[in-house]
Amino acid sequence: MHPAAWIFWVTCAAIVAFTTTDPFYLGLLVAVAWFVYAACHVPGPTARSFRVFLIAGLVAMGIRTLLVFLGTIELGSVVYAALEGMRLAAILVVFGTFNAVTDPFGVVRLAPRRFHEPALAAALALAIAPRTIASVHRVREAQALRGLSTARWRSLPALAIPILETGMEDAVTLAESMDARGHGRGTRTRYRPQRWSAAAVATVLAASAAGAAFIVAATTRTGGLHPSTFPLIWPVASPWLLAAIGLLAVPGVIGRGRDA
Amino acid sequence: MGRARSFALGLTLLVGTCAPVLLSPGTACAATAAAAPHAALVVDTGTRTTTYCVALDDGSVSGTHLIELASAQYGLDYRFGFAGRAICRLDGVGVDGDDCFGAYPDYWGYLHGDGAGGWAWATGSAADHAVDDGDVEGWSWGAGDSGTTHPAPPALSIDDVCDQLDSPTPSPSPPAPAPSPSSGGGNGNGSGSGGGGGGGTDSAGSSGAATATPSSSVSSPSPRIHHASGSPAAPAGSPVAAAPGSASPDVVRAAATAPPASGGPPFGGLVTLGAIALLGVGGWFTLRRRKGGA
């Protein structure tokens, strides 16, 4: 699928996560992200980024909740902090899915030539997490094959040096390959431009409908986007907004059918 | 076979996530006891003012806990924000998010009664203010960042709000003095639909009219206070319920009601949990099938 469609998808999914603290909306969004990841992820090392971002999200949620225990502890404030943390976790999971389903360098190619350099920097920044995850995986595998213990904290320095070295090598390789492709010389032809498929168009339409629904709900203060924690009440969910989140699963449904 | 297993897994997930529902907190109804310490809470939405004679469950409570007590005793609708330290919504008026200044310049101004029927602008959070027996607390919706610009509730003392100790069934005789303040009252009702700003300035005008009446006579309640008659189902004494016999109810005294029962999760919640379980299981099977195919 066209990387621009994925950018659209992740933007709209992040808008949904950003505008609400309702656990129903956020829970459904995480489930949708998981479904899209399962159906559409690119096989390879970057696919692991979903799991890593999910763990990072859970850790962030835990830390956000534990911070409450430094102050006066009330059930309402604990729930409030947990919901705020859940929003953060949902955003991280959505970006984990985005990392797993796209090729970061495919994203760079989308940028107009004038903005190619900043786009490249952004893509490299985005790609740091999945690339590091992949290299940690490789190094640990290599160490395990040589009979070295990889589970202990003591093995951390032995892990860090090869990873830093790999990162350096990656950077040099990237610079050489950019130079070889005439990057920065002004002339650049587009090799094998990606086409907009019907699936990409459907994804863009569905995702923009979901994002628009939540923007409208946030500006008109409807739909119970922020359930009250003082007093602590059971959150309600609007069926329309739930259906809007469901629209974000469209790329997963399409990708699933195509792979089968 | 696989379908049956996925259904069973989904069902397990559903039951697991729904278990906390059964532990919905029970709500206790506290009745106003005559001898217990009590404080007055005055809520001015800009279009109507409701007073609450709140029985305190401790010698001294916080300003926010007073609102919680009024909710438990009278069914006052409220919502706190900023982690429970600010007031976002009272009596159906205000902000539904956690940013209580979401409707700025209109917001809930906080005032303390000065003991003589007047109001003093509060400088701190209601969560930190200690409310003692006999105190008067005021909340007023409107614009203005100080006590001089923000509309104040009508002047009320603790005896105006809590005189039921002397006379359990107040005499329904205010029709005689009713005509004199009816001009101010009609004014207040007329701009009721105007929203925060217009209603706020108008409320300030009517409060000025109220302060003109001598507040020294604590024995007789102000004629502009109307007692809500019955209607225990109404959450916070609605002006419609209090209307019989009175032309323009500016100030409504809330009738003690049982708080609305906090229901369990609505049907939409179960549907959501089902959808989450379905997507989770569906994703898991997709992943397994892709791994098997690769």
Interface residues (C-beta under 8 A of the other chain):
Chain A: T21 F24 G27 L28 V30 A31 V32 W34 F35 Y37 A38 A39 P43 E74 G76 S77 Y80 A81 R221 G224 L225 H226 S228 T229 F230 P231 L232 I233 W234 P235 V236 A237 S238 P239 L242 G246 A249 G252 R256 D259 A260
Chain B: S24 P25 T64 E68 S71 Y78 R79 F80 G81 A83 G84 V95 D96 G97 D98 G102 S262 G263 G264 P265 P266 G268 G269 V271 T272 L273 A275 I276 L279 G280 G282 G283 W284 T286 L287 R289 R290 G293 A294
